[in-house]
Amino acid sequence: MKERMSIIQEPLIILYFKAVRLKDKLMNKMFKKILGDKYTRANNIAKSVRSLQRVPEKERPRIVKKAVLNVYVIGSIIILISLWLYFFGNEIMAIPIGNNLEGETFRSRRANLYLHLLVPVFIPVIFIFGIPLLIRNYIIKRIVDKEFPKERRRM
């Protein structure tokens, strides 16, 4: 009997692991499609940070990674999220969910939920994402100026 159960269970385990691997491959393809590869992302950042255009395309991902992992960028994200939780944590916890929302129809309940989320969530998210991006762009500019200085024109 035990031999029979192991024969039945073993293919199920193999099928499970194949399904997990397939799901991982599909997720990776989806993220690559959404985010693009590292060269595409670096080129998109180069459109907003003009000094990055001086850098050869093969070097751009290294500089972007160096800027993103900078202490100031990571630190600003941590500080902004902790300040957000400190100031708006109680308001977010007090937001009514489910059937506790005011309103008769689904549409009015959803509108009330969005109004409750506007000040404590949506507006601070602009700053939580915007400030680290500004810091990242400034650090990219400083790295590029240090490693790839501008050529001075001679008259």
PyMOL commands that set and color helices and strands:
alter all, ss='L'
color gray80, all
select helices_A, chain A and resi 2-35+38-48+50-54+60-68+71-93+98-100+106-147
alter helices_A, ss='H'
color red, helices_A
deselect
rebuild
show_as cartoon
